[in-house]
Amino acid sequence: MASRSESAAADLLALALTRPPTLGAGRLVCVDGPAGSGKTTLAAALVALAPDATVIHTDDLLEGWDGLPGLARSVATLLEPLAAGRTGHWRRWDWHASAWAETREVSPASLLILDGVGSWSPAIAPWVTALAWVEAADDLRMARGLARDGDAFAPHWDRWAADEEELFARTGTRDAADLVVVTG
């Protein structure tokens, strides 16, 4: 029997493949929702079905704990050349050094998956083939986040949750989603 994530991934991929390319000759799937909701699990299930997909975790594009407001700009900067069929670039945030690290290249691909809080925004909506919103109960999300990131995340949880709430209220991400996945 398929897990909820495997079933949702199959539905999301099928939906994306029925739609025309939106990112140059490729397709873009965004997996968005609050921290600890199960986005990366869904993205991994997508990759299991489409092993040639390119996955970018938007946590790597954030300028630290206060970087959520600037993420949409970083994502758009990555996607604009890809939409024109050229190689895109993004700079990785080194969470341990608390500084920007190397620049990475992304070649045009048949399927690009953006996984993370704030991966979708109205600024990139024309390039998005399909958007999944993943959610879970607050207490479960917090337990998952702290289990995953441990003590490094604990002092930032409340501020991060407030930033997420503001972002999602402003962008209407859940309302824009093609698929809503409730985990837990």
C-alpha positions in Angstrom: 0.0 0.0 0.0 1.4 3.4 -1.0 2.1 6.0 1.7 0.3 9.3 1.8 3.4 11.0 0.4 3.8 8.4 -2.4 0.2 8.7 -3.4 0.4 12.5 -3.3 3.6 12.5 -5.3 2.0 10.3 -8.0 -1.0 12.7 -8.2 1.3 15.7 -8.3 3.6 14.3 -11.0 0.6 13.1 -13.1 -0.9 16.6 -12.9 2.4 18.3 -13.9 2.9 16.0 -16.8 -0.6 16.8 -18.2 0.3 20.5 -18.3 2.5 22.1 -20.9 6.1 23.1 -20.0 6.3 26.3 -18.0 10.0 26.7 -17.3 11.5 26.9 -20.8 11.2 23.3 -22.1 10.8 21.9 -18.6 8.3 21.9 -15.8 8.5 23.4 -12.3 6.9 21.8 -9.3 6.9 23.7 -6.0 6.4 21.9 -2.7 5.6 24.5 -0.1 4.1 24.8 3.3 5.2 25.5 6.9 8.3 24.0 8.6 8.0 20.4 9.6 4.9 19.7 7.5 6.4 17.0 5.3 7.6 18.9 2.2 10.9 17.1 1.9 9.3 13.7 2.3 6.9 14.6 -0.6 9.8 15.9 -2.7 11.7 12.7 -2.1 8.6 10.7 -3.2 8.5 12.8 -6.4 12.1 12.0 -7.1 11.5 8.3 -6.6 9.0 8.6 -9.5 11.1 10.9 -11.6 14.7 10.1 -10.8 16.0 12.6 -13.5 14.4 15.5 -11.7 16.5 18.3 -10.3 15.7 19.2 -6.7 16.6 22.4 -4.9 15.9 22.8 -1.2 15.1 26.4 -0.7 16.6 26.3 2.8 19.9 26.6 1.0 18.8 29.9 -0.6 17.8 31.6 2.6 20.1 34.2 4.2 19.9 32.6 7.6 17.0 32.6 10.0 15.9 36.1 8.8 16.1 35.2 5.1 12.5 34.3 4.4 11.5 37.8 3.1 14.3 37.7 0.5 13.7 34.2 -0.7 11.3 35.0 -3.6 13.9 37.3 -5.1 16.6 34.5 -4.9 14.2 32.0 -6.5 13.2 34.3 -9.3 16.9 35.1 -10.0 17.5 31.3 -10.4 14.4 30.7 -12.5 14.6 33.6 -15.0 17.5 32.2 -17.1 16.0 28.6 -16.9 12.8 30.0 -18.3 14.8 31.3 -21.3 16.5 27.9 -21.7 19.8 29.0 -20.1 21.7 27.8 -17.0 20.4 29.2 -13.8 22.6 30.0 -10.7 22.0 30.2 -7.0 24.2 30.9 -4.0 24.2 28.5 -1.1 23.8 29.7 2.4 26.2 28.0 4.8 24.2 27.6 8.0 27.3 26.6 10.1 29.4 29.6 9.0 26.3 31.9 8.9 27.5 33.3 5.5 27.0 32.9 1.8 29.1 30.1 0.3 29.6 28.8 -3.3 27.5 29.6 -6.3 25.8 26.5 -7.9 24.6 26.0 -11.4 21.3 24.5 -12.5 21.0 23.3 -16.1 17.7 23.4 -17.8 15.9 20.1 -17.0 12.6 18.4 -17.8 11.5 18.6 -14.2 12.7 21.0 -11.5 11.4 20.6 -8.0 11.6 23.4 -5.5 11.2 22.1 -2.0 10.8 24.4 1.0 9.0 27.1 2.9 8.4 30.0 0.5 9.4 28.0 -2.6 6.3 29.4 -4.4 5.5 33.1 -4.7 3.3 35.2 -7.0 6.5 36.5 -8.6 7.3 33.0 -10.1 3.7 31.9 -10.6 3.9 32.0 -14.5 6.8 29.5 -14.4 5.1 27.0 -12.0 3.6 23.9 -13.5 2.2 22.6 -10.3 2.1 23.7 -6.7 1.6 21.4 -3.7 0.8 22.8 -0.2 1.8 20.4 2.6 0.5 21.0 6.1 0.3 19.3 9.5 -0.8 20.1 13.0 1.3 22.7 14.7 2.5 20.5 17.5 3.5 17.7 15.1 5.3 20.2 12.9 7.3 21.6 15.8 8.2 18.1 17.0 9.4 17.1 13.5 11.4 20.4 13.1 13.1 20.0 16.5 13.8 16.3 15.8 15.3 17.1 12.5 17.3 20.3 13.3 17.7 19.8 17.1 18.9 22.6 19.3 19.9 24.8 16.4 16.3 25.3 15.5 14.7 25.5 18.9 15.5 29.2 19.7 14.3 30.3 16.3 11.0 28.4 16.1 8.6 31.1 17.3 10.2 33.8 15.1 10.3 31.5 12.1 6.7 30.5 12.6 5.6 34.2 12.7 7.6 34.9 9.5 6.0 31.9 7.8 2.5 33.0 8.8 3.1 36.5 7.5 4.6 35.2 4.2 1.7 32.8 3.6 -0.9 35.4 4.5 0.7 37.8 2.1 1.2 35.4 -0.8 -1.9 33.2 -0.5 0.2 30.1 -1.2 -2.3 27.6 0.2 -5.1 29.1 -1.9 -3.0 28.9 -5.1 -2.1 25.3 -4.5 -3.1 22.6 -7.0 -2.9 19.9 -4.4 -3.2 20.2 -0.6 -1.5 17.3 1.4 -2.2 16.9 5.1 0.3 14.8 6.9 0.3 13.2 10.3 
